[in-house]
Every structure is written in structure tokens, then in C-alpha cells.
Amino acid sequence: MKPIEDRQIKEDDQLYVLHSWSKQKDVDPKIIKKASGIFFWDDAGKKHYDMCSQLVYLNVGHNHPRLMEEFKHIGEVPLSSPGFATASKAELARKIIEVAPKNMAKVFFANAGADSNDHAVKIARMVTGRYKIFSRYRSYHGATFGAGNLSGENRRFTVEPGLPGFIKFETPYLYRESIHFDSEEAAAAFYVDRLNSQILYEGPDSIAAIFMETIPGSNGVLIPPKGYMEGVRELCTKYGILMICDEVMAGFGRTGKMFAVEHFDIKPDIMTFAKGVTCGYSPLGGVIVSQAIADYFDGHVLMTGLTYSGHTVSTQIGCATLDIYKDEHLVEHAAEMGDVLAERLEQLKARFVSVGDVRHIGLFAAVELVKDKQTKEPIIAYGMDYGKDTVGLMKKFVGLLLNQGFYTYSHESSVIIAPPLIITAEQINEAMDLFESALAMFEKEYLFSDQKLMTP
């Protein structure tokens, strides 16, 4: 392919590309000119720490040599429709089941996270004969029509009026909860009891599934209180409801476990995945089902499908990616580096008056900024990311981070920190030094420029 001048790329982008979640007149994207490991360089030659793994998928880092080598053999892979058995599809399904919870048995391959969630809903309805799907507020499951109905934040509004049967319930968010709990266990019991009441109000016999991000990601890395996930599992078992865990963002080592469900004493009935299975080197997602559900479809037709289900190129890349996780011990490394990141984040919370809360598990973290630490007034009110405040304070802070060479994104008042799993302790500390510099400038220039700095 003939190289294209940067000026031409920018002109073509502005003229012909629609950018998601943006007013097009406000879009001025940089160009990634080269990338390696946890770094990329833009069209001005500036080096950036990729501290969100692009969109929390580049777990093995940019231009991993083993995946670059794998692409050289793509021409050897015969393309085939989903009805054929292929070496890479069969191998990847086996490898996924080998690292999944022990009750899992088979994989249905999709193209990405959103359509994986769509198909999980269809499977749950087929297996149970029920139609209602419970999912949570402050969740994001994708932008397709089905996944949009699952999602519980303002990005779902464009698919409303939505499909019948999608019911929302509360996500535990202890930092912003008005009730004081003596312990995490007490909070978990409260939320599980409210969910039980809502199940009864809706009619248990009509509910096919309770669908949750194991750990909500873009909405602020909201880690469930102790006992909550186990309590939801008990309700599902009690009422014959399927428990579906969305592992699209949290899966494949991100939390210091292969899947985030491993942090809890639960076995879901269905799990969805994408992102980390190929680390974005090729589009792929899927639905993992339990042995009981796999057995059901031995005698019933699976009434769903995709042209590219189990695409041989993507599944070949997936096989190589899972080998990298194992051979380079990336899941264990993510847990170790998570401790380094956690220490820096807790220091932020103690030092800076604008840091209301920090939440972290493995290399999956969020820093929640506030205007006032005592009142917890957020930088951006709920649901205003794509409204009038889009050009407001959070955008300014993310811009300061980018200027420092720290690339990430924000949602509402939370900044996501989720670097590639290959990051070193030295690199974490270097990047967090940049974060602190940007935060100090942010507080001085935008939050407290006309008043004395408050003390934490």
C-alpha cells in the first residue's frame, strides 16, 4: 500500500468518516504513526503511554512480535463458512473452555462484544422459554440494538423505545450510595434483597436471565461488595434464572485472573467475551455456555448464527493470543502490577483534593474526580457525557493527560486506567508521574484557580 501523507489522512477522515459518540465538528483525531509495547507515537512525533490499551483490549501491547509473525501465515488459512470445522476454530474453543470456569462446555463465536451479548440474550430466551432480561443501571454492553437495550446508561437512549422485556436494576455503587453500611457484606445483602423484591414484582417465571458486567468497566470499575455476586447467583438458582456475566472488558487477565468471575465464589451459566481474546489484532467475540446449556442444544436447534462465526483468521489470531497469555504469564503479571498501580492510586486519593475515590482490581482501575471532596459533587453530572458538558472539565483533564503523554479516556467523572498487561512497575510509575502532573495542573487551572486549595 502506497504511503499516504498525514495531511491527506486528516482531510479524508474529516470528509468521509463518522466518529462514534462525538459531534463531528469537534473531532480532531491524532494519527498513530508507530507503536510498540505500551507506547505509540502520534503524527507530531510525540510518544504516549497507552494507559487504556486503546479501548481496554490491547492486553499484549502494540505490535507483539508473535502476533506479527502469525499474520505472515494468514494466507495459509482457508476461509470457510460457519458450518465447516476448522483447525483454528476448534483449537480456540478448546483453549477457552480449558481456562473458563469448570462448568463451562462450549463456545459460540461472534464478531465482537456487542453481538456476543445479543446472542447470549437469544440463547437464554431459547433455553428458558422466558422473555424478560434483567440488566443493571450504570452498565454498558454495546451499541447494537440488543446490547443497547441491555445497557443501563445514557448511551441506550438512542435505541428507545426499546424491546419489550428488558428490565433494569441497581448496580452497587458504594461511593455514591446515600445509605451508610457497616460492611461490604451488609451492602451486598441490601442490594440482593432489593433485587429479590424486583424479581417477585416482575414474576420469576417470566425472567430468562440476569445479565451483568462482572465488574462494570466504562462506568467506573465498580467492584461488587463482598457477597453480592454470590447472592445474585443464589437468586438465579432459586428462581431458575440464568446468570450471564459480561466479561468483554474484564476477561482475559485484565483483573489479575483469567476471568473476573474467578474473584467470586460463583459459576455463571453463560459468559460473553471479546476484546482480550485477540487483543484487537482481529475482530472476535463469543458466548461461553455451561454444560447444561450445551446439552440442551443437543436436542434443540440453536436458532441463531453469523456469517463470520468462528472466522478462521480471527480464531487463528485468538489461538496465538491465548498462547501468549500462558507462555508470558501475563495473568499473574497483571496481578503483580496491579499492586503497584493500586499503591499509586491510593496515594492520589490521599494527596489530591479533586480525587474523590479510586477503584482498582488488577490492571483495571478508575479515578473518580469531584469538585468537592466532602459533598462528593461530581465533575460531570450523571448522563451529561454527551450533553452540554462534553466540552467541559473532564474533557480538559483528559486533554491535559494527553499533552503529558498519558493516553486514556473518561466516562462521566471517572478516568479509566487499564494499561496493557505487559507493563512494568517502572513504566507504571513513570506514567503515574505524568498523571499526577496533569492533575496538579487541572486543580490549579480549572478547579481552584480563584480560591485557596482545600486540604484533603
N, C-alpha and C positions, 0 to 999 in steps of 0.2 A: 504494500500500500504506500503510495507516494505521501511523504510528509506534508502536512497542512500547516500553514503559518498560523500563529496564535490569533492574529487579528481576524483571519478568516473563520477560525473556530468560534470566536466570540460573536461575530456577525451572524453566522449561520445559527448559532444557539439562540440568539435573540430573536431572529426572524422565524425560526421553524420549530423550536422546542417549547413545550408546555411543562413548566416545573411544578411539581406537586406542592400543595399546601402553601402556595405563595401568590401574592399579587404580582403579575408578570412584570409590571413596570418597576418593581422593587428588586428584581433579580439581577445580580451581577456576579455570577459564579467565577471562582478561580479555576484554572486548568491544572490538573495534576500532570506534571511533566515526567517525573520519575518517582519510583517508590521502592523501598527496601525495608524489610523487617517492620518496625513500629513507626517508621518515618515516611513522609512523602515531601516532595518539593514542588512548589507552585510555579506558575509562569513567570513570576518575578525572581525566581531562584531561591525563595525563602524556604527554609527547612521547617517542617511541622511535626510535632509529636501527634500521632493519630491516637488520641485518647478516648475514642468511642468506636474504634475498629470499623470506621465508616458508619454503618448503621448497626453496630453490635453484631457483626457477622465475621469479620476478618480475624478469626481466632488464631490462625497460624501465621499471621502477618502478611505483609505485601511481598509478592514475588518469591514465595517459598520455593527453593531450588527443586525439591522433589515434585511439587505440583507443576512447575515449569517443565520439568523433564517429562511428566506424564502427558502434557499436551502434545509432545512430539510424536506420541503413539496413537493419537486420536484417529488418524487415518486408517489405522488397523482395525478399528472397531466397526462392525457392521451395524447400520441403523436398522431398527425393527419396530413394528407396531407393538402395543402392549400385550397382544395375545401370544407372542413368542417368549420362550425362555431364553435369557441371555446370561452370559457368564458374570458380567458386572452387576446386573440386577439381582441375581440370585446370591452372589457373594456379599453385596452390601446389605441385603435384607438379613442374611445370617449374622453379619458382623453387628448390626444394630440390635438384633434380638439378644446376642451374647452379652451386650453391655447394658441392656434395658432391665427393669425390674423383672424378677423371676417369673411372674405370672403372665408376661407378655409372650406372644407366639408368632404373629405375622405382621407384615408391613404392606400398606397400600401407598404407592408412591404418587406424589403430586408435584406441582411445579414450584411452589413457594409456600410461605406461611399462611397467607390468607385463604388460598384454595384448600390447603390442608385442613384448616378449621371448618370450611364449608363442608368438606366431605366427612369430617368427624360428626357433624350435626346430622347429615343424612344417614350415616351408619347407625347412630344412636336411635334415630326415629325408626329405622328398619328393624333393628333388633328388639326394641321395646314395644313397638306398636303405639307409642305415645307421641305427642307432638310438642309439648312445652319444653323450652330450653331456658334454664336459669343461667345467667351470667352476671357479672358484677359491675357496679359503677366503678369509675376510675380504672378501667381496663381498656386495652387496645388489642384487637385480634386481627386487624387487617381492614382493607378498604374495598374489598369486593362487597356485593350486596348482602351476602350471607354473613360474612365476617364483620361487616359494618353493623348489622343488626345485633351481633354478639357484643360489640364494643360498647363500653359504658362511659364514654366521654364525648365531648362536643363534636368530634370528627364523625360521629354516627348520624348527625342531624341531616346530612345530605341524602341519606337513604330512608328518611322518614317522610310520610307514614311508612312504616316498615312492615315486615312479615308478621303474621299472627303467631302468637305462642312464645315470643321472646320476652322473658321476664328479668328485671334487674333486681339485685340485692346489694347490700352494703359491703364494701371492702374494709377490713380492719385498717385503720389509719390512725394509730395511737397518738401521733404528734398533734393531730388536729381534732382529736376526739374531745368533746366537751365534758364527758364523764371521766372522773378520776378512778382508776383501777388500782388495787393494791398489788397486783401482779399481772404478768402476761397471761397466766392461766385464767385469772378472773376475767380479763378482757376477752379471751377466747371463748369462755363459757357464755358470756353475754352475747357475742356475735352469733355463736352457734344456736343459742336459744331463739334469737330473733329470726334466723334462717329457718329453724324448725317451725316457727309460727307461720312464716310466709309460705312454706311448703303446704301446711294444713289449709291455709286460706285459698291456695291455688288448686288444691286437690292432688294428693300424691300420685293417684293413678293416672293423671294426665301428664306427668313430668317425665320426660325421657332422660334428661341429663342435667347435671350441674357442671358448668363449663367455666374453668378458672385458669388464668395465668398462675402457675405455681408461685411465682414471685412477679407481681406486676412490674414491668420494666420501664417503659417510657413515661408512665405516670408517677415515677419517683422511687423505684426499687422499694416497694412496700413489703417488707418481710413479715410474714404471718406471725402473730404471737404464739407462744408455746401452747400446744394442744389444739390449735384451731384446725389445722389440716386433718388431724386425726378425728376431730369432732365432725367435720363435714363428711369424712369417709364413713363414720358410723351412721349418719343420717342417710346417706346414699344406700348403704347396705340395708338399713331398717325399712326403707320405703321402695326398694327395688329400682332405685335411680342410678344411672351410670355416672361415674365420676370421670370427667375428662380434664386432663391437665395440659394446658398450652405451654410447651417447652420450646417454642420457636426461638425466643431470645435467651432464655435461661439455660437451655440444654447444651450439651457437648462441652462441658468443662467450665463454663462461664462462672459458676458459683463455687468452684472448687470440688465439685462432684460431677460425674459424667452427666447426670440429670439432676435438676433441683429437687425432684421428689425424694431423692435419697437423703435429704436432710430431715425428713419426717418419717414417722412410722406408718406409712401408707402404701397401698398398692392401687393405683388408679386402674380403671377399666380400659381407658383409651388415653393415648398421649399423642400430641401433634408436635412436629419438628420441622425445621428448615435451617436457615442461616448457617449454623456451625457444622452442618453435615458435609458441606462442600466449602465452607468459609467464603462463599460468594464467587468462587472461581468458575462455577457453573450453576445455573438455577436448579434448585431441587428442594422438595419438601416431602412430607408424608404423614401418615397416620399409623401409629402402632396400636395393635389391638390385643386384648387378653386371649388366653387360650379358650375361654368360654365363648367369646365373640367369634373367634376363628372357627370354632366347632359349629356355631350357628350357621355360618355361611357354607359349611359343607353340604347342608341340605336346603339352603335358600339362596336365591340368586342375589348377588351383590349388584344392586341396580344403580351403579354409578361408574364413571370412567373418564379418562382423559386421553387425548391423542398422544401426549408425550409422557404418560405414566411409565416410570422406570426407564426414561431415556438413557440409552447406552452410554453416551458421552458423560452425562451428569453423574450417573451411577459409577462409572469408572473413576471419575474425579473423587466421588464420595468414598470409594474403597481406599484410595491413596490417602485421603484426609484422615480417615479413621486409623490407618496405619501410623500416621504422623503423631496423632494423639498418644498412641500406645508406645511407640518407639522413643519419642522425645519426652515422655512422662509429663505431658502438658497439663493434665488434670491435677496431678499432685503439685506441679509447679504453680498453677493458678491459686491453689490453696495457700501455699507458702507466700507468694507475692501478695495475696490478699491481706495477710497480716501486716506487711509493710505498708500497703496502701491505707489500711484501717488506722494505723498509728498516725499517719499524716493527716487523715481526715478528722480524727478526734482532736488533734492539735488545732486544726482550723476552727472547730466548733468552740474551743476554749479561748481562742485568740481574737477572732473577728466578730464584731457586733452584728454583722449582717447575716451570719450563718446561724440559722435557727435550728437546723437538725442535719445530721449526716447519717446515712444508712448504707450498710455495706455487707456483702457476703461474697467471699472470693474476690474476683476482679469484676464485680458488679456493684456499682455504687452510685449514690446521688447526694448532692449537696443542695439543701433547700435554703434559699435566701429569703430574708424578711426585711421589712422596713423598720420593725421594732421587735426586739428580742423578747420583751415582756408580753406584749399583746399578740405576738406571732402574726402581725399583719403581713400578708404575702406581698411580694414584689408585683405579681400579676394575680388578679382575682381569678377564681375558677372559671374556665371556659373562655378566657379572653386571649388565648394564644393567637388566635386568627381573627381577632377583632381590632378595635381601635388601639389596643396596647401593643400590637405586633411590632411597632417601631419604637417601643418604649424601653424600659430599663433592662429587661433581660436580654433584649437584642444588643443593647450597648455593652453589657457584660460579656456576652459571647463574642462580640467584636473585639473587645479588649483581650480576651483569651487568644483569639486568632492572631492578633497583632503580636502577641508574645510568642507565638509558635505553638500554641496549645489548641488542637482542633477537637471540638466536641459540639454537642447540641443541647438545647434546653427544651423543657416542656413545662408550661406554667412557670412556677418559681423554682423548679429543680433543674440542676445541671447534672447531666449523666456523665459518669466516668467509668468507662469499660474498655480498657486498652487491650490490644492483642495479648493472648495468653503467654506469648514468648517473652514478654517484657521482663527486664531485670530489675533488681532492687535499686541499682544506681540510676537507671532510666526513670523509675517511678519518682525518686527523689528529685531528679532534675526537672521532670515535668511538673511536679507539685510545687517546686520553687517558682516556676512560671505562673502557676495558678495563683499562688499567694501574691505575687507581684501585681497581677491583674486585679485581684480582689482588693488589695490596698488602694490601687488607683480608683477602682469603682466606688469604694466607700468615700474616698476623699472628693472625687469629682462630681458624683451624682447623688449619693445618699445623704451625706452630712456636710456638704460644702458650705452651708450657711449656718451651721450650728456646731457646738462642741461635740467631738466624738464621744459617744456614750461608752461606758465600760461594760464588758460582757457580764 
